Amino acid sequence: MRLVVAGLCLMAVTACTPEQPAGSATRPATPTGAAPSPRTSPPEPQTSTSTPRPARGELRFTEIARLEQPVAFAVRKGDDRLYVAEQTGRLRTTDGRTVIDLSGEVSTGNEQGLLGVAFHPTGRWVYLDWTDARGHTHITEWAYDGERATGRREVLKQDQPYANHNGGQLAFGPDGLLYIAFGDGGGAGDPQGNGQDLGTLLGKIVRIDPRGTPYKIPRDNPFAGRRGVRGEIWAYGLRNPWRFSFDRGTGDLWIGDVGQNAWEEVDHQPARSRGGENYGWNLREGKVRFRDGQARDLVEPVIVYPLNEGGNCSVIAGYVYRGERIPWLRGQFLYGDFCAGWVRAAPADDVTGSAEVGKVEQLSSFGEGPDGELYALSLQGPIYRIEPA
């Protein structure tokens, strides 16, 4: 089964391609041997257990811009502009200004192209996650002064065995380190076993300090310094973590992992975690065994929903809302599905109580503004601000 929409293929079933080697869609640091990087304490949660949650209301999705195949969103310190990555290769602002143009270099396969963007906490550098003409992943840095992006530098390159499951999310965590999502490398069912292999970055979330030569591995990474293991790894057992986010109120990490045959899932990592979680792929899909094998201490997803029911195909993880404009939504985690288009909200402290709050056709990603207000991106072009109805 195959689904290709406007160049992005996020279909979970059979990896967006037939069962063969081809493709489907969708924490900074100190050098080893140096002092451990400090981990800042996350801010106190902004919700209160003693205050009743306001009654659920309705949301409105207001179009604020229209770009070409928008897939990722970022903001920059001291800058009120909103930055969007177009899958076709350009980083642009919502007013249409082009900041970086890689359209002549990116591959244009179903799940390939420009896939992620993040600004350094200082705002001095911008990072892009993209695939080259051969389909391999690059994490590239530019110095940025708000007007020009200069001094292009390669931070990390990861060869991709197949054309799908490239991940693509970039985000700086509360600790100031760069987290990168890598899919399992593609092919149906993770044929290379990358999800459980600690010798590869594929099927992982990686945590590095990108300001190195070319980058630094934090000494407090869970596998740093272990022989035969990639010290960059923060979490593993992931199939295609297309989008993840940090809760700005608690520091918790929320990961949307696109499923294979039966289940889409959202994984949750508390801010107190020291990393090293195994989320189960390819031994498990959702909460169900996928392949025989032994592993201890698998971390179960907090949200699962079935594929091919009501048009579901690929989970899109959003954010825990910490803004001010929608009081009833505070403390709730937003997520959606690329094909079905629904958007749901679930209380972060009890995700079993989710409810549909809107629809966005070809939902490709969410974004969070500097004020905590949220945005939704459609692969068809619109950028929506999420507002009270």
C-alpha positions in Angstrom: 0.0 0.0 0.0 1.3 3.4 -0.9 0.3 7.0 -0.2 2.1 10.0 -1.7 0.6 13.4 -1.1 2.3 16.5 -2.4 5.7 14.9 -2.1 5.4 13.7 1.5 4.8 10.1 2.4 4.1 9.5 6.0 2.0 6.3 5.6 2.7 3.8 8.3 1.4 0.7 6.6 4.2 -1.2 4.9 6.4 1.8 5.2 4.7 3.7 2.4 6.0 1.3 -0.1 5.6 -2.4 -1.0 7.4 -4.8 1.4 10.8 -4.1 -0.2 13.8 -1.9 0.3 12.3 1.5 -0.4 10.6 4.2 1.5 7.8 5.7 3.7 7.4 8.9 5.8 7.2 10.2 9.2 19.0 16.3 23.9 23.7 20.4 23.9 26.8 18.8 25.3 30.4 18.5 26.5 33.2 16.6 24.9 33.9 13.1 26.3 36.5 13.5 29.0 35.4 17.0 30.0 33.2 18.0 32.9 29.5 16.9 32.6 27.2 19.4 31.0 24.9 21.1 33.4 21.3 20.1 33.2 19.0 23.0 34.2 16.0 22.3 36.4 12.8 22.5 34.4 10.4 25.3 35.3 7.5 24.4 37.6 4.4 23.1 35.8 1.9 25.8 35.0 -1.1 23.7 35.8 -2.4 23.3 39.4 -4.0 20.2 40.8 -6.0 22.3 43.2 -7.7 24.3 40.5 -10.4 22.7 38.4 -9.6 22.5 34.7 -11.9 24.9 32.7 -14.6 23.3 30.7 -13.5 22.1 27.2 -14.2 24.6 24.5 -13.7 24.8 20.8 -10.7 25.8 18.6 -10.4 27.8 15.5 -7.6 27.3 12.9 -6.8 30.7 11.4 -4.7 30.8 8.3 -1.8 33.3 8.7 0.4 32.3 5.7 0.7 29.9 2.8 4.0 28.4 1.8 5.2 25.4 -0.3 4.8 22.0 1.5 5.6 23.3 5.0 6.8 20.5 7.4 8.6 22.1 10.3 8.4 25.3 12.4 10.8 27.2 14.6 11.2 30.5 16.5 14.4 32.4 17.3 15.3 34.3 20.5 14.6 38.0 20.3 12.9 37.6 16.9 9.1 37.9 16.5 9.2 36.2 13.0 8.0 32.6 12.6 10.3 30.3 10.6 9.0 27.4 8.5 10.9 24.7 6.6 9.5 23.7 3.2 10.0 20.1 2.3 11.1 21.3 -1.2 14.2 22.8 0.4 13.7 26.4 1.6 13.7 27.9 5.1 11.3 30.8 5.0 9.5 33.2 7.3 5.8 33.3 7.3 5.9 36.7 5.5 7.6 34.9 2.6 11.2 35.8 3.0 13.7 33.1 2.1 16.5 32.6 4.7 18.2 29.5 3.3 17.6 27.8 -0.1 18.6 24.1 -0.4 16.1 23.3 -3.2 18.9 22.5 -5.6 20.5 20.0 -3.2 17.7 18.1 -1.4 16.3 14.8 -2.6 12.6 14.9 -3.4 11.4 11.4 -2.5 8.3 10.7 -0.5 9.8 11.3 2.9 12.9 13.2 1.9 13.8 16.8 1.5 14.2 19.5 4.1 12.6 18.0 7.2 13.6 19.9 10.3 14.7 23.3 11.7 15.9 24.6 15.1 17.6 27.7 16.3 20.3 27.6 18.9 19.1 29.0 22.3 21.2 32.1 21.8 19.7 32.7 18.3 23.2 32.9 16.8 23.0 29.7 14.8 20.3 27.8 12.8 20.3 24.1 12.1 18.6 22.2 9.3 17.9 18.5 8.9 17.7 17.5 5.2 18.4 14.6 2.8 20.8 15.0 -0.1 20.5 13.7 -3.7 21.4 10.2 -2.5 18.9 10.3 0.3 21.4 10.6 3.1 20.7 12.8 6.2 22.7 16.0 7.0 22.5 18.2 10.0 23.9 21.5 8.9 24.6 24.7 10.8 24.6 28.4 9.6 25.5 31.5 11.6 22.5 33.8 11.5 22.2 37.5 12.4 18.5 37.9 11.6 19.3 39.0 8.0 21.8 36.6 6.5 22.7 33.0 7.0 26.5 32.5 6.5 29.4 30.1 7.3 27.7 26.9 6.4 29.1 23.9 8.4 28.3 20.2 8.4 27.6 19.0 11.9 26.6 15.4 11.3 25.8 13.1 8.4 24.0 9.8 8.6 23.8 7.4 5.7 20.3 6.1 5.0 19.9 2.5 3.7 16.5 3.1 2.2 14.4 6.0 1.1 12.0 6.2 4.0 11.8 6.6 7.8 14.2 9.6 7.9 12.7 11.1 11.1 13.7 14.8 10.8 12.8 16.6 13.9 15.3 19.0 15.5 14.8 20.7 18.9 16.9 22.2 21.6 15.9 20.8 25.0 15.7 22.6 28.3 19.3 21.7 28.9 20.4 23.7 25.8 21.4 20.6 23.8 20.3 19.6 20.4 18.0 16.6 20.0 17.7 14.9 16.6 15.2 12.3 15.5 16.4 9.4 13.2 14.0 6.8 11.8 15.0 3.2 11.6 16.4 3.6 8.1 13.4 2.4 6.3 12.2 -0.8 4.7 9.2 -2.6 6.1 9.6 -4.0 9.6 13.1 -2.6 10.2 14.9 -5.4 8.2 18.3 -4.3 9.6 17.2 -4.3 13.2 18.3 -0.7 13.7 15.8 0.2 16.3 17.4 -2.2 18.9 21.0 -1.8 17.7 23.0 0.6 19.9 25.8 0.7 17.3 23.8 2.9 14.9 22.0 6.3 15.2 19.1 4.9 13.2 15.9 4.3 15.1 17.0 6.7 17.8 16.7 10.2 19.3 20.2 11.6 19.5 21.5 14.3 22.0 24.6 16.4 21.1 26.2 19.8 21.5 26.4 21.0 17.9 29.0 23.6 18.8 32.0 21.3 18.4 34.4 19.9 15.8 32.0 18.8 14.3 30.0 18.2 17.6 30.4 17.1 21.2 28.9 14.1 23.0 27.7 15.1 26.5 29.4 13.0 29.2 26.0 12.5 30.9 24.5 10.8 27.8 23.3 7.4 28.9 25.7 5.4 26.7 28.6 7.9 26.5 32.0 6.1 26.7 30.7 2.6 26.2 32.6 0.5 23.7 30.7 -0.6 20.6 27.8 1.8 21.4 27.1 5.2 19.9 27.5 7.7 22.7 25.2 10.2 20.9 22.1 8.1 21.7 19.5 9.5 24.1 16.6 7.1 23.5 16.1 4.1 21.1 13.6 1.5 19.9 11.8 4.0 17.5 10.5 3.4 14.1 10.0 6.8 12.6 9.8 9.6 15.3 8.7 12.2 12.7 7.9 14.8 15.4 8.7 15.3 19.1 8.5 18.3 21.4 9.5 19.5 24.9 6.9 20.7 27.3 8.0 24.3 28.1 6.2 24.0 31.5 7.7 20.8 32.8 10.6 19.8 30.4 8.9 16.5 29.6 9.6 15.0 26.1 6.7 13.8 23.9 7.5 11.7 20.9 5.1 10.7 18.1 6.3 7.4 16.5 4.8 6.4 13.2 3.6 2.8 13.2 3.9 -0.1 10.8 0.9 -2.3 10.3 -1.5 -1.7 13.2 -0.8 1.0 15.7 0.3 4.6 15.9 1.9 5.7 19.2 3.0 8.6 21.4 5.8 8.1 23.9 6.5 10.2 27.0 9.8 10.8 28.8 9.6 12.7 32.1 12.0 15.6 32.5 13.7 13.7 35.4 14.9 11.0 33.0 18.6 10.5 32.5 17.9 8.9 29.0 18.4 5.4 27.7 14.7 4.5 27.3 13.9 1.7 24.9 10.5 2.3 23.3 10.3 -1.2 21.9 10.5 -1.1 18.1 10.9 -3.5 16.3 10.1 -6.0 19.1 6.8 -4.2 19.7 4.4 -2.0 17.7 2.3 0.1 20.0 1.7 -2.2 23.0 1.6 -5.4 20.9 4.5 -7.8 20.1 5.7 -7.3 16.5 8.7 -9.6 16.4 10.2 -12.3 18.6 13.1 -11.2 20.7 14.2 -10.4 24.2 14.6 -7.0 25.8 14.1 -5.8 29.3 12.4 -2.6 30.6 10.6 -1.7 27.4 8.8 1.7 27.9 5.2 1.5 26.8 3.6 4.3 24.9 1.1 6.6 26.6 -1.2 7.0 23.6 -2.0 4.4 20.9 -4.6 4.4 18.2 -5.3 2.0 15.4 -4.1 2.4 11.8 -6.6 2.2 8.9 -9.5 3.2 11.1 -11.3 6.3 10.0 -8.4 7.0 7.6 -5.7 7.0 10.2 -2.1 6.6 8.9 0.6 8.6 10.7 0.7 10.3 14.1 1.8 13.9 14.2 3.0 14.8 17.7 2.3 18.4 18.9 2.9 20.3 22.1 1.5 20.7 25.6 -0.3 24.0 25.5 1.2 26.6 27.9 -0.2 29.7 26.3 -2.7 32.3 27.7 -5.3 32.8 25.0 -7.1 29.4 25.5 -7.5 28.8 29.2 -9.3 25.5 28.9 -6.5 24.0 26.8 -3.7 24.7 29.2 -1.8 21.6 30.2 -3.2 19.6 27.4 -1.1 17.8 24.8 -2.1 18.3 21.1 -1.5 15.7 18.5 -3.1 14.7 15.2 -3.0 12.3 12.2 -1.6 13.2 8.7 -4.2 11.3 6.7 -7.4 11.5 8.9 -6.7 15.2 9.6 -8.1 15.2 13.1 -6.5 17.1 16.0 -7.0 15.8 19.5 -6.2 17.3 23.0 -5.4 15.1 25.9 -4.6 16.3 29.5 -0.9 15.8 29.9 -1.5 14.3 33.4 -4.2 11.9 32.1 -3.9 11.3 28.3 -6.7 8.7 28.4 -9.1 11.6 28.4 -8.4 12.8 24.8 -11.0 14.5 22.6 -11.1 15.8 19.0 -10.8 19.6 18.9 -10.4 20.3 15.2 -9.3 19.2 11.8 -6.4 20.1 9.5 -6.1 18.5 6.1 -2.7 16.9 5.5 -1.5 17.9 8.9 2.3 17.8 8.7 3.5 19.4 11.9 2.7 21.7 14.9 4.7 24.7 16.0 5.0 26.7 19.2 5.4 30.4 19.3 7.6 32.3 21.8 4.5 33.1 23.8 3.4 29.5 24.0 0.7 29.8 21.5 0.4 27.0 19.0 0.3 26.6 15.2 -0.6 23.8 12.8 1.0 23.2 9.4 -0.7 21.6 6.4 1.3 20.0 3.6 -1.1 21.7 1.2 0.5 25.0 2.2 -1.5 26.8 4.9 0.1 27.8 8.3 -2.7 28.0 10.9 -2.6 29.8 14.2 -4.7 27.9 16.8 -7.1 30.2 18.5 -10.2 30.0 20.7 -13.4 29.7 18.7 
